[in-house]
Amino acid sequence: MKTYSNHVYEVEIISIYNQLEKKIEILNSNNENHIPVSFIENVKLSIKNLLKKNNIEINENTHNHILVLTPQKDNQEYIFWLTFLLVVSPPLKIKLILQYHLERWKAKQDFINHIEFYLTDILENLTFLNNEVISNNIYDWIYENRKIIGYNQIKVNSNLKLKTESEHTIFNNSYFSPNEHIEDVLINILTPFLENRENVLKRLKKVIFNKDAKDEINLNIKTSIFIDIFKQLNDSKKINFPNDSYLANWIYDNFRFKRNKNSTYTKTSIQNLLNYLSEQKKVPKNKRIDIIEAIKNHKKNNSEKIPL
C-alpha cells in the first residue's frame, strides 16, 4: 500500500477516538446500547500503546498530535482502527472511505479480502456500536468490488498477520486454528488447575473453542502463567485475536484466578493482562509453561504411532 499525506479518510487514531467517545456518550445518554466498560478501557489502552510505540508523550497536548496508521507501520492495528473509523463516520461516507483506501493499495484484492474476512469479523463483535445501516454499506461495497475483481487467487498479505482460509480462524467460530494438537495440549495443561474438573471441563472447552461462548471459569493457576500460555499461542499464530486488547478482554471476560491458596477467585485487571502481553511484565523462565514445545512433542509422538 502506498503511503499518503494527511486526509480526512485516513486511519488517524486520535481523531477517531474523539469521535468514538462522542458516539458512546450519545448511545449511553439515549440508553440505546450498553457499552461495556472493558471495551472503553481496551480502546484507551490500545491508543496509549500506539502513542508510546510512536514516541508520542501522553499529556494535555496529546489531542493535538496526528497519528496515522498504515499497514507498513502498524500491521496489527490498521484494519482494527479502520473498523472504528467506519463505525463513527456518517453512513453515506463509508463507501467513500473504503474506496479511498482501496485506491492506495497496489494489490487491491488483498485489501478487499481484509475487509470481507477480517474487518467484518471485528464488526460482528461491536454489536453495541454497529447497526444495520453501517453493515449494509460495508457489505454493499464488498459486493460491488467483488463483481469487478472476483474471488480468484484469494490470499492475504502475511505482513498483516492474516492467513488463508485453510489456516485462519476468522472463517470458523473459534479464535483457534483447526488443529487437534493445540486443543489436546492446551486442555491437558489447564485441566489440573480446575476444581470440580468433570463439571467444569466441558465449560472450559466451550469457552476456549467457541468465541461466542461466555463463562466465568475458575483456574487455580497464577494469572501471569496463564496469560503467557496464550501470548505464546498468539505470537506463534496458533490462535488469532485482532490485537492484544481483544485477547486481554477475552481473558478478562471468561476467567478468574487465585492469587494464593487462601484467596478467592477474582478477575485480574485488563491493565495487568496488557502489561504481560506487551512484555512490560514477564514470567520468569523457570515458571513458564512452554506450550509451543509441548505441541511439537505431542505432534511428534502421535505421528510416530501412525503406521506407514
HELIX and SHEET records of a PDB file:
HELIX    1   1 ILE A   13  SER A   29  1                                  17    
HELIX    2   2 VAL A   37  LYS A   53  1                                  17    
HELIX    3   3 THR A   62  ASN A   64  5                                   3    
HELIX    4   4 TYR A   78  VAL A   88  1                                  11    
HELIX    5   5 PRO A   91  LYS A   93  5                                   3    
HELIX    6   6 ILE A   94  LEU A  102  1                                   9    
HELIX    7   7 LYS A  108  HIS A  114  1                                   7    
HELIX    8   8 ILE A  115  LEU A  119  3                                   5    
HELIX    9   9 THR A  120  GLU A  124  1                                   5    
HELIX   10  10 GLU A  132  ILE A  149  1                                  18    
HELIX   11  11 SER A  158  LEU A  160  5                                   3    
HELIX   12  12 THR A  169  PHE A  171  5                                   3    
HELIX   13  13 GLU A  180  LEU A  190  1                                  11    
HELIX   14  14 THR A  191  PHE A  193  5                                   3    
HELIX   15  15 ARG A  197  PHE A  209  1                                  13    
HELIX   16  16 THR A  223  ASP A  235  1                                  13    
HELIX   17  17 ASP A  244  ASN A  254  1                                  11    
HELIX   18  18 ILE A  270  LEU A  277  1                                   8    
HELIX   19  19 LYS A  285  LYS A  287  5                                   3    
HELIX   20  20 ILE A  291  GLU A  304  1                                  14    
SHEET    1   A 2 ILE A 217  LEU A 219  0                                        
SHEET    2   A 2 PHE A 255  PHE A 257  1                                        
END                                                                             
